[in-house]
C-alpha cells in the first residue's frame, strides 16, 4: 500500500464544517504543513499510537515523535514546526499503529 495523502482544510472566523478522512494505509499518511497546521484525530479503536517523522538528524540519528491517543477520544495535535517536521516536499509524515476508520482532519489555522 502507498502512503495516503490527506488534504488540508481551512478554518476561519466564520467557521467551517470539518470533513473527517479515514486512514486505512499501513504505510501511514502525509499532509501539507505551513507551520499553522493541526491534526484532529477521532479514535474509534483502543489506544492508538501516531508516529510522526522528525526530519532533522542529530549526531547521525533520526528521530520520531509518538503521540498516544486513548480509546474513544478526540484529540488535536500540532502545530508542527516546518523546520522539524516538513520533508523536502513540505509534507509531514505520520504512521498510525492501527486504521483510523472514524477519521482525521488536517486543519490550517
SULSULKA-V868417 format. One line per field, one symbol per residue. psi: psi as a letter, one per 30 degrees, with the letter a starting at -180 (. if undefined). burial: I if it has 24 or more other C-alpha atoms within 12 Angstrom, else O. A space follows every 50 residues. Layout:
psi: ???
burial: ???
This chain:
psi: llkkjllkkkllfflkkkjkkljfkffallkkkgfgklkkkjjgaakkkk jkkkfklkhgklllkkkjklkhlklkkaljkefefkafghkkkkjlglki eellkkkk.
burial: OOOIIIIIIOOOOOOOOOOIIIIIOOOIIIIIIIOOIIIIIIIOOOOIII IIIIIOOOOOOOOOIOOIIOOOOIIOIIIIOIOIIIIOOOIIIIIIIIII OOIIIIIIO
